Amino acid sequence: MTTTPMRIDQELFDEARVAGRRDSRSAAQQIDHWARIGRELDSAPSVSRRDIRRVLAGDGSYDDLSEREQAIVRAEWEERIEERIAGLDLEAEFTASGRAWTDADAAGEPIARDPRQHDS
């Protein structure tokens, strides 16, 4: 991804920093997120921001949204999923809890991992 530096109002940046913390985003990532949603909303003036927020908060029905509203919700869900996956470190989690797991080598062959045993 290519980025371009830009100036932004300090108040907006501060608000992005606060809002981003809720979803484990940096201020820059939050501003990018807002820009993407804004782009979708600008191209669809009939979109209900309130209904989208309700669905994203788990208080509304996805099926009741228009096709464009559903597309915006799916984009948000996709972004949230990608962020969660990027933040996963299952090896560290399993090792810390002393749980064994199965991994795959470069050829796709299974490799049993057990933090209670030393790898040879």
Secondary structure as GFF3:
##gff-version 3
##sequence-region A 1 120
A	DSSP	alpha_helix	10	22	.	.	.	ID=ss1
A	DSSP	alpha_helix	27	42	.	.	.	ID=ss2
A	DSSP	alpha_helix	49	56	.	.	.	ID=ss3
A	DSSP	three_ten_helix	62	64	.	.	.	ID=ss4
A	DSSP	alpha_helix	67	86	.	.	.	ID=ss5
A	DSSP	alpha_helix	90	97	.	.	.	ID=ss6
A	DSSP	beta_strand	101	104	.	.	.	ID=ss7
A	DSSP	beta_strand	110	113	.	.	.	ID=ss8
###
